[in-house]
Amino acid sequence: MFTLVEEKKRYEDEEMTLVEHLEELRKRIFIVVGALILFFIVGFIFVQDLYRWLISDLDVKLTILGPTDILWVYVVLAGVFAITMTIPVFVWQVWMFVKPALTPKERKITLSYIPATFLLFVLGLCFGYFVVLPMVFHFLMSLGEDLFATMFTTEKYFQFILNMTIPFAVLFELPIIVMFLTSIGLINPYALQKVRKYAYFILVIIAVTITPPDFISDFLVTIPLLLLYEVSISISKFVYKRKEKQSKQEASSQ
């Protein structure tokens, strides 16, 4: 009888713990969604200033084909601004959710993910906008020089900007992703070194695909991507060796 009561109590405790976790998860999701909405509103308030800054170096005036094109551009610009600014909030909420399961040392280490994730995302956006975008744009314009009347629609131009920037913002998150996956044991630096030539091949294909077909442009985009992969390997080594050292210390203390 006593055993049945204990089992029932343990089941109720586990059920309460699951409910508490779900409540905590819902709370974190609400905070992230709230921050996204708030930053979207802020971005929409200043969207015209952002729009003017993005087209300040453009030699031609953009056109629209309908009233909804204006709204589309404003929503996209405010959305990108909101997503970028919400990244630290999202990472912070993830960290707060998993914090109880981490040791004090792990909490301190993973806390550094928050600013690093944001900075790498912004760095990727800047690399795409200030390096890749001008090269691709001027190359494409040179193909039709003196042959066509140039007229850009606002929607097409900003789709072009997104295609040249968002992929790099995502690719620049590679070191953080590698660090996290190494820390939880899903990958290790030796596996990354083993597939290095395949990774290089994929990164070169990406660089060649999104840049004009000339050596200088390909080189300027390929080198940062390859360096990014090497940085990821170095970070993975650091995390992996630290985990091994910590495991040996724990084994010797037992």
N, C-alpha and C positions, 0 to 999 in steps of 0.2 A: 504493500500500500504506500509506504514511504517513498519507494522508488518511483511509483506512478506519479505522486505529487511532485517529486523533484523533476521528472521529465516534463510534466505539464508546465512547471514554473520556468524551466530552461527554454521551452518552446515559446512561451509568452515573452520572455526576455529577448529572444532572437527576433521574434516578430516585431517587438517594439523598436529594436535596433534597426531593422529594415525600414520601418516606417519613419524613424528619425532620419535615416540616410536619405530617403526619398524626399522628405520635407526640406532637408538641407540642400539637396540637389535642386529642388524647385525654387528655393530662395535664391540660389546662385544664378539660375537661369533667368529669373525675373530681374535681378540686378543687371545682368549683361544686356538683356533686351531693353531695359529702361535706359541704360547708358547709350545703347545704339540709337534709340529714338531721340534722346536728348541731343546727341551729337549730330543726328540728321537734321533736327530743327535748327541747331546753330549753323550747320553747313548751309542749309537752305536760306537762312537770313543773310549770310555773306556770300551766297553763290554767285552773284553778279561780279563781286570783286575777284573771286577765284576765276571766273570765266574771262574777265578782262586780262588777268595776269597770264593765263594760259595762251591767249591769242595775241599777246603784246608783240611777239616777234614774228607774227605771221604777216606776210606781204599782201595777201589777198583777203578780201572781206568774205566772211562765211554767209551762206544763204540758207534759208529754210524753205521747205516745200509745203509746210502746213503749220497751223498753230500748235499742234501737239508736239512738233519737233522741239519747240522751246521748252516745254515741260519735260520732255525726255532728257534733254541735256541737263537741265537743272536737277532732276532727280538723280541722274547718274553721278554728277559732280558731288552733290550732297551725300550720296550713298558711299562713294569712295572715301570721302572725308570722314564720314561716320565710322566706316569699317576700320580705317587706319587708326583713328583715335580710340576706338573701342578695344583694340588689341591688348593694350596693357590691362584694361579692366577685365577682359576675358581670361587672360593668363593669371591675373591675381585671384580671380574667383576659383579657377581650377586649383591653384595652389592652396587656397583656403579650404577647399573641399577635401583635398588629400592630405592636408597638414597633420591631422591627428594620427595618421598611419606612418608618419615620417619620424626619424630620430632628430634630435636637435641639430646635429651636423648636416643631415640631409635637408632639413628645413633651410638652413643658412645657404647651402649650395644652390638648391633649386630656386631660392628667392632671386638669385641673379638672372634667372631665365626671363623675368618680367621685363626689365629695361632692355636686355639683349634682343628679345623677340621684337619689340617695337622698333629699336634702332636698325636692326637688319631689314625689317620690312620697309622702313622709310629709305634706307640706303639702296635697296633694290629698286624702289620707285624712282629715286633720283638717278640711278645708273641708267635705267631704261629711258627716262625723260631727257636727261642732259647728254647722254652718250649715244645710245642706240637710235633714238627717235630722229635726231638731226641727220645722222648718216643715211638712214633709210629714206627719210623724207626728201633730202636733196638728191639722192640717187634716182628716186622715182620721178621727181620733177624734171631731172635732166633728160630722161627718156623721151619726154614729149615737148622738149623746149622748142619754141617757135613753130610747133606743129598743131597745137591745140589751144583753144581758148580755155583758160584755167578758171574753174568755178567749183568750189567745194561746198557741199551741204554741211551744216553744223553736225548733223547726226553722223555722217560718214567720217568726218574729221576726228570727232571724239571717240568713235569706235576704233579708229586707227591709233589714237593715243593710248587707249586702254590695252589694245593688243601689243603695244610696244613697251608697256610699263608693268602691268599686273603679273605677267609670267615671271619677270625678274624679281619682283617683290616676293613671290612665292619661292623661287629658286634660292634666294638669299636667306631663306629660313633653314636651309639644309644643315648648317652647323648646329643649330639648336635642336633640330629633329634628331640628328645623329647623337648628340650628347644625351638626350632623353632616352633614346632607344638603347644606347650603351649602358646607361645607368640602371635600366630595368632588365638588362641581360638579353635583349632580343638580337643585338648585333655586337660585333667586336672589331677592333682595328685590323686584325688579321684577315677577317672576311672582306673588309673594305679594300685592303691592299690586294687581295686575291682577285677581286673583280674590277681593279683599277682600270685596266685596258678597255673593258666593256663600258665602264662609266665614262671614261674619256671619249670613247667613240660616240656615245649618246649625247654628251655635252657638245661635242664638235658638230654633230648633226643639228642640234638645236641652234647653235650659233650660226651655222651656215644657212639654215632655213630662214631665220628671221632677219638676216642682214643682207645688204646688197652683194652681188657676186663679184666682189673684188677682195684682194688679199688683205689690204689694210683694215677694212671693216670687219672681216672675219677674224683677223688677229686680235683686234681691240676688244671684241666681245668674247672670243674663245678663252683668252688668257685669264681674265677674271673668273670665269666659270671653273676652269681647271684649278686655279688657286683656291677657289672656294671648296672644291673637293679635297684638296690637300690639307686645308685648314680643318676640315671635318674629320679627316683621318687623325690629325694631331690631337684634336679635342677628344676623339674616341680613345686614343692611347692614354691620354691623361686620366680620363674617367675610369678606364679599364684597370690601369695600374693602381689607382687609388682604391678601387674596389678589392683587388687582389690583396693589397697591403692590409686593408681593413679586415678582410676575411682571415688572414694569417694571424693578425693580432687577437682576433676573437677566439681563434682555435687554440692559440698558445695560452690564453688566459683561463681557458676551461680546464 
